[in-house]
């Protein structure tokens, strides 16, 4: 990384005597970054991912499946609806698997292409890009924004600033509203908001997430990536010399210098870089990619589009700044072989683990039964003798219907010869869609078939309308 303490301005207080000391500041004052708008191949991809991610984020809560919100994490009811599937708190293992696969996917992409996630899909990058679009639309491109901020505070400046911040706040509040809509049914939340009957906690989180969006994307911007995001710090652990990174070809570009178009610059000892600083002006984090790989670089490739446009104007070949690897820059192989270098041990290891996790999760989901049962023994009386002389144990079954339709379940038990079961209200239990039924059940067994101690038994729960919807749960029967 090229960022060094020497790059940071230092303030020294002269010492007047042997008892005096010098105070050195190692912190530089933050300088606002004014990214210039750029068009090009990679910018088109960024625009695509902005619209794709936000179409999903803002649109998904409004999508209905089976009369329910397609994606809803209903914390109050402890039910999670995901594209027609219903998950209960006991299904937390699936969330763990999802997070594991996301992490492994991030490792794979980072090992292959560096910070692709940061540059194109990270919420901080996406919302900063959107806020910059609004800023450019109101205040103009980089030169106009610089002139406005450095100029006097007049009526025009106030009007433009108020307009920009009004757009930012409106967009941020809508983002906060949508975020809360993933945890509270968004149609109900919309009605409550319009009628000013929104709950205090819902209102708090709308404002909180809206404020976070406004602050992070409008004010902090690149500082979140530099100082707050841990990914920027540990990403190097997933890099190797074959990882695709945005690089400046110093061998081709140096020595930098300005020149006239069409001049014999090589005779003057100059490289292809004309030192226009366009790569710096378009960078959303304000770094100079020509100084080498830096942890602040988010891999957005804006500098590639800027440099390629300059190369086109100068009639030079493109690619002075490009996606490449350190080994390719060192000519250890030609850049046409970059694709072949993807299948290397690090990437294969991440990929295999990802595929195993994906396969195991998919298989578990396919085998998952939409009914669950929890068994609790009666702790007051572990075993009692009936009037007929049989031994009896009491239990409570909590039957959870994780299906989108109601079912009538038949309850039975096995594990001991001649065992009988008596279900409170009958052994046919109706459970509504995504509902829970609490049922008492007593098991009775002939003492001749039950020895001392604990004996394993099993409760069977099966839907009458669909024999494939069934589950079982083990428990124990206590004898004398």
C-alpha positions in Angstrom: 0.0 0.0 0.0 1.3 3.4 -0.9 -0.3 5.4 1.9 2.5 6.4 4.4 2.9 8.6 7.4 5.0 10.8 5.1 1.9 11.5 3.0 0.2 13.1 6.0 0.9 16.8 6.8 2.9 17.3 10.0 2.7 20.3 12.2 5.8 21.0 14.3 5.9 23.4 17.2 9.5 24.7 17.6 11.1 23.9 20.9 12.6 26.9 22.8 14.7 24.9 25.3 15.7 21.6 26.6 12.5 21.3 28.7 10.3 22.0 25.7 8.8 19.4 23.3 7.6 19.2 19.8 4.1 18.3 18.9 3.6 16.4 15.7 0.1 15.8 14.2 -0.2 12.6 12.2 -3.8 13.4 11.2 -4.7 15.2 8.0 -7.8 17.4 7.8 -10.4 15.7 5.7 -10.7 17.1 2.2 -14.0 16.7 0.4 -13.8 14.6 -2.8 -15.5 16.0 -5.9 -15.8 13.0 -8.3 -16.1 14.0 -12.0 -18.8 12.3 -14.0 -17.4 9.8 -16.5 -19.0 7.6 -19.2 -17.7 4.3 -20.4 -17.9 0.6 -20.4 -17.4 0.1 -16.7 -19.6 3.0 -15.7 -22.4 1.4 -17.7 -22.0 -1.7 -15.5 -22.1 0.4 -12.4 -25.3 2.0 -13.5 -26.7 -1.5 -14.3 -25.9 -2.8 -10.8 -27.3 0.3 -9.1 -30.7 -0.2 -10.9 -30.7 -3.9 -10.4 -29.9 -3.9 -6.7 -32.3 -1.0 -6.0 -35.1 -2.5 -8.1 -34.8 -5.6 -5.9 -34.6 -3.7 -2.7 -37.5 -1.2 -3.3 -39.7 -3.6 -5.2 -39.4 -6.9 -3.3 -41.4 -5.9 -0.2 -44.4 -5.0 -2.4 -44.4 -8.4 -4.2 -47.1 -10.8 -2.9 -47.0 -14.6 -3.0 -50.0 -16.6 -1.7 -51.5 -13.5 -0.4 -48.5 -12.7 1.7 -45.5 -10.5 1.4 -42.9 -12.4 -0.6 -40.0 -11.4 1.6 -40.9 -10.6 5.2 -39.0 -11.2 8.4 -41.8 -10.8 10.9 -40.0 -10.6 14.2 -43.1 -9.9 16.2 -44.7 -13.2 15.0 -41.3 -15.0 14.8 -42.1 -16.1 11.2 -40.0 -15.5 8.2 -41.6 -15.6 4.7 -39.2 -16.1 1.8 -40.7 -16.6 -1.7 -43.5 -18.9 -0.5 -41.5 -20.7 2.1 -42.2 -20.1 5.8 -39.3 -20.4 8.3 -39.6 -20.5 12.1 -37.0 -19.7 14.7 -36.0 -23.4 14.8 -34.9 -22.9 11.2 -32.1 -20.6 12.2 -29.6 -23.0 10.7 -30.7 -22.0 7.2 -29.8 -18.3 8.0 -26.5 -19.5 9.2 -26.0 -21.5 5.9 -27.0 -18.4 3.9 -24.5 -16.2 5.7 -21.8 -18.8 5.2 -22.5 -19.0 1.5 -22.5 -15.2 1.1 -19.1 -15.1 2.9 -17.7 -17.8 0.7 -19.1 -16.2 -2.4 -17.3 -13.0 -1.4 -14.1 -14.9 -0.8 -14.3 -16.4 -4.3 -15.0 -13.1 -6.0 -12.3 -11.3 -4.1 -9.7 -14.0 -4.9 -10.7 -13.7 -8.6 -11.4 -10.1 -9.2 -10.5 -8.1 -6.1 -13.1 -5.7 -4.7 -15.8 -6.3 -7.3 -18.4 -6.3 -4.5 -17.3 -2.9 -3.2 -17.1 -1.3 -6.6 -20.5 -2.4 -8.0 -22.9 -3.8 -5.4 -22.0 -2.7 -1.9 -24.9 -0.6 -0.4 -22.4 2.2 0.6 -21.1 2.4 -3.0 -24.6 2.2 -4.5 -26.2 4.9 -2.4 -23.1 7.1 -2.7 -23.5 6.8 -6.4 -27.2 7.7 -6.3 -26.5 10.7 -4.0 -23.8 11.9 -6.4 -26.3 11.7 -9.3 -28.7 13.9 -7.4 -25.8 16.3 -6.5 -24.7 16.5 -10.1 -28.3 17.0 -11.3 -28.7 20.0 -8.9 -25.3 21.6 -8.6 -23.5 20.4 -11.8 -20.4 18.4 -12.5 -17.1 18.7 -10.6 -16.0 22.1 -11.8 -19.4 23.6 -11.0 -19.5 22.0 -7.6 -16.1 23.2 -6.7 -16.9 26.8 -7.8 -20.2 26.7 -5.9 -18.6 25.5 -2.6 -15.7 27.9 -2.9 -17.9 30.8 -3.8 -19.8 33.2 -1.6 -23.0 32.2 0.2 -25.7 33.9 -1.9 -29.4 33.1 -2.7 -28.5 30.8 -5.6 -26.1 28.8 -3.4 -28.7 28.4 -0.6 -31.4 27.4 -3.1 -29.2 24.7 -4.7 -28.0 23.4 -1.3 -31.5 23.3 0.1 -32.8 21.5 -3.0 -30.0 18.9 -2.9 -30.5 18.1 0.7 -34.3 18.0 0.3 -33.8 15.3 -2.4 -31.3 13.5 -0.2 -33.5 13.5 2.8 -36.6 12.4 0.8 -34.7 9.5 -0.8 -33.1 8.5 2.6 -36.5 8.4 4.3 -38.0 6.3 1.6 -35.0 4.0 1.9 -35.6 3.8 5.7 -39.3 3.1 5.1 -38.5 0.3 2.7 -35.9 -1.2 5.1 -38.5 -1.4 7.9 -40.9 -2.8 5.4 -38.9 -6.0 5.4 -39.7 -6.5 9.1 -43.2 -5.1 9.2 -45.8 -5.8 6.5 -45.1 -2.9 4.2 -48.6 -2.3 3.0 -49.8 -2.0 6.6 -46.8 0.3 7.3 -47.7 2.5 4.4 -51.3 2.8 5.6 -50.1 3.6 9.1 -47.7 6.2 7.8 -50.3 8.0 5.7 -52.7 8.1 8.6 -50.1 9.1 11.2 -50.7 5.9 13.2 -47.3 4.4 12.7 -45.9 2.7 15.8 -43.1 4.4 17.8 -40.6 1.6 17.1 -41.4 1.5 13.4 -41.1 5.3 13.2 -37.8 5.2 15.1 -36.3 2.7 12.7 -37.5 4.5 9.6 -35.9 7.7 10.9 -32.8 5.9 12.1 -32.1 4.0 8.9 -33.0 7.1 6.9 -30.5 9.2 8.9 -27.8 6.5 8.4 -28.4 6.5 4.7 -28.3 10.3 4.5 -25.2 10.5 6.7 -23.2 7.7 5.1 -24.0 8.4 1.4 -24.3 12.2 1.6 -21.6 13.2 4.1 -19.2 10.4 5.0 -19.1 8.7 1.6 -15.5 7.5 1.1 -14.7 7.8 4.8 -16.9 4.8 5.5 -14.9 2.7 3.1 -11.6 4.0 4.4 -12.1 4.0 8.1 -15.2 2.1 9.1 -15.5 -0.9 6.7 -13.5 -3.9 8.0 -13.5 -5.5 4.5 -11.0 -2.9 3.3 -8.6 -4.1 6.0 -8.7 -7.8 5.6 -9.2 -8.0 1.9 -5.5 -8.4 1.3 -5.6 -11.8 3.0 -7.7 -13.1 0.0 -5.5 -11.5 -2.6 -2.6 -13.1 -4.4 -0.4 -12.1 -7.3 -3.0 -13.5 -9.8 -5.9 -11.6 -8.4 -7.4 -9.1 -10.9 -6.9 -5.6 -9.6 -7.1 -2.2 -11.2 -3.5 -1.3 -12.0 -1.6 1.5 -13.7 1.0 0.2 -16.2 4.0 2.2 -15.0 6.3 0.6 -17.5 4.2 2.0 -20.3 3.1 5.2 -18.7 6.3 6.6 -17.2 7.7 9.2 -17.5 4.6 11.3 -17.3 4.3 14.6 -19.0 2.1 16.8 -21.1 2.6 17.0 -24.8 0.8 18.0 -28.1 -1.3 15.4 -29.8 0.6 13.8 -32.6 4.0 14.8 -31.2 6.9 12.3 -31.0 6.7 12.0 -27.2 8.9 8.9 -27.0 11.7 10.9 -28.5 11.3 13.3 -25.6 11.6 10.4 -23.1 7.9 10.4 -22.1 5.5 7.6 -21.6 1.8 7.3 -22.5 0.6 9.1 -19.4 0.0 12.7 -20.2 -0.5 13.6 -16.5 -4.0 14.9 -17.0 -5.1 13.7 -13.5 -8.4 12.6 -14.9 -8.0 9.2 -13.1 -7.8 11.2 -9.9 -10.7 13.5 -10.6 -13.2 10.7 -11.3 -12.1 8.6 -8.3 -14.9 8.4 -5.7 -12.4 7.9 -2.9 -9.9 10.5 -4.1 -6.8 8.4 -4.6 -4.2 8.4 -7.4 -4.1 4.9 -8.9 -0.8 5.7 -10.4 0.7 5.4 -6.9 0.0 1.7 -6.9 -2.5 -0.6 -5.2 -4.1 1.1 -2.2 -6.5 -0.3 0.4 -8.8 2.7 -0.2 -9.4 1.6 -3.8 -12.9 0.1 -4.1 -12.4 -1.3 -7.6 -15.1 0.8 -9.3 -13.0 1.1 -12.5 -13.9 4.8 -13.0 -10.3 5.5 -13.6 -10.2 2.9 -16.4 -13.0 4.7 -18.2 -11.4 8.1 -17.7 -8.0 6.9 -18.9 -9.4 5.1 -21.9 -11.2 8.2 -23.0 -8.0 10.2 -22.8 -6.1 7.5 -24.7 -8.8 7.6 -27.4 -8.4 11.4 -27.7 -4.6 11.1 -28.0 -4.9 8.1 -30.4 -2.9 5.9 -28.0 -3.8 2.3 -27.2 -6.3 1.7 -24.4 -5.3 -0.1 -21.2 -2.8 2.2 -19.5 -5.0 1.7 -16.5 -6.8 -1.7 -16.6 -7.9 -4.8 -14.8 -4.8 -7.1 -14.6 -2.7 -9.0 -12.1 0.6 -8.3 -10.5 2.1 -11.3 -12.2 0.8 -10.2 -15.6 2.3 -6.7 -15.1 5.6 -8.4 -14.3 5.3 -10.3 -17.7 5.3 -13.7 -16.0 2.5 -14.6 -18.5 0.6 -12.8 -21.2 -2.6 -11.1 -20.2 -4.6 -13.4 -22.5 -3.9 -16.2 -20.0 -5.6 -14.3 -17.1 -8.7 -16.4 -17.5 -6.7 -19.6 -17.2 -5.2 -18.4 -13.9 -8.6 -18.3 -12.3 -8.5 -22.1 -11.7 -5.8 -21.9 -9.1 -5.7 -23.6 -5.6 -7.0 -20.7 -3.6 -10.0 -20.1 -5.9 -10.7 -23.9 -6.2 -10.6 -24.3 -2.4 -13.1 -21.5 -1.9 -15.2 -22.8 -4.8 -15.4 -26.3 -3.5 -16.4 -25.3 0.0 -19.0 -23.0 -1.5 -20.5 -25.7 -3.7 -20.6 -28.1 -0.7 -22.4 -25.6 1.4 -24.8 -24.8 -1.4 -25.5 -28.5 -2.1 -26.1 -29.3 1.5 -28.4 -26.3 2.0 -30.3 -27.1 -1.2 -30.7 -30.8 -0.1 -31.9 -29.7 3.4 -34.5 -27.4 1.9 -35.8 -30.0 -0.5 -36.1 -32.5 2.4 -37.5 -30.0 4.8 -41.0 -30.8 6.1 -43.4 -28.0 6.6 -44.5 -29.3 10.0 -42.5 -29.3 13.2 -43.3 -30.7 16.7 -41.8 -30.0 20.1 -42.3 -32.4 22.9 -42.4 -31.4 26.6 -42.9 -34.0 29.4 -45.1 -33.4 32.4 -42.5 -32.7 35.1 -45.0 -32.8 37.9 -45.9 -36.4 37.5 -43.4 -38.5 35.5 -45.4 -41.7 35.8 -48.7 -42.7 37.4 -50.8 -45.9 37.5 -54.2 -45.9 35.9 -57.3 -47.6 37.3 -56.6 -50.5 35.0 -53.1 -50.9 36.4 -51.3 -49.5 33.3 -48.5 -47.0 33.5 -49.2 -43.5 32.1 -46.9 -40.6 31.1 -48.2 -37.2 30.2 -46.8 -34.9 27.5 -47.5 -31.7 25.7 -47.0 -31.4 21.9 -46.5 -28.1 20.2 -47.3 -28.6 16.5 -46.1 -25.9 14.2 -47.5 -25.7 10.7 -44.9 -24.0 8.5 -47.0 -24.4 5.3 -49.0 -21.7 3.5 -52.2 -23.7 3.9 -54.0 -25.2 6.9 -53.7 -28.9 7.7 -55.4 -31.5 9.8 -52.8 -33.6 11.5 -53.3 -37.1 12.9 -51.2 -37.9 16.0 -49.9 -41.3 16.9 -47.0 -42.9 18.9 -45.0 -46.1 18.9 -42.0 -47.6 20.6 -43.6 -50.0 23.2 -45.8 -53.1 22.5 -49.5 -52.5 22.8 -49.0 -48.8 23.8 -52.2 -46.6 23.8 -52.4 -42.8 23.4 -55.1 -40.5 24.5 -55.1 -37.0 22.9 -57.0 -34.1 24.5 -59.8 -33.3 22.1 -59.1 -36.3 19.9 -56.1 -37.3 17.8 -57.1 -35.1 14.8 -55.7 -31.6 15.3 -56.4 -28.8 12.9 -53.6 -26.2 12.6 -54.1 -23.0 10.5 -51.6 -21.8 8.0 -48.3 -20.8 9.7 -50.1 -21.5 13.0 -49.3 -23.4 16.2 -51.4 -25.8 18.2 -50.6 -26.9 21.7 -51.9 -30.4 22.4 -51.9 -32.6 25.6 -51.4 -36.3 25.1 -51.1 -39.3 27.5 -49.3 -42.5 26.7 -50.3 -45.7 28.5 -48.4 -49.0 28.5 -48.9 -52.4 30.1 -46.4 -52.8 33.0 -45.6 -56.3 31.7 -44.1 -54.6 28.6 -42.3 -51.8 30.5 -39.2 -52.4 32.5 -37.5 -50.1 35.0 -36.0 -46.8 33.8 -36.5 -44.8 30.6 -37.7 -46.3 27.2 -37.4 -44.5 23.9 -40.7 -43.8 22.2 -41.6 -41.7 19.1 -44.5 -39.3 18.3 -45.7 -39.3 14.7 -47.5 -36.3 13.1 -49.0 -36.7 9.6 -51.3 -34.5 7.6 -54.5 -36.2 6.5 -54.7 -34.4 3.2 -51.1 -35.0 2.2 -49.2 -38.1 3.4 -45.9 -36.6 2.5 -46.3 -33.9 5.1 -45.2 -35.7 8.2 -42.6 -35.6 10.9 -41.6 -37.4 14.1 -40.0 -36.6 17.4 -38.3 -38.8 19.9 -39.0 -38.8 23.6 -38.9 -41.2 26.5 -41.4 -43.2 28.5 -40.6 -43.6 32.2 -41.4 -47.0 33.8 -41.2 -48.0 37.4 
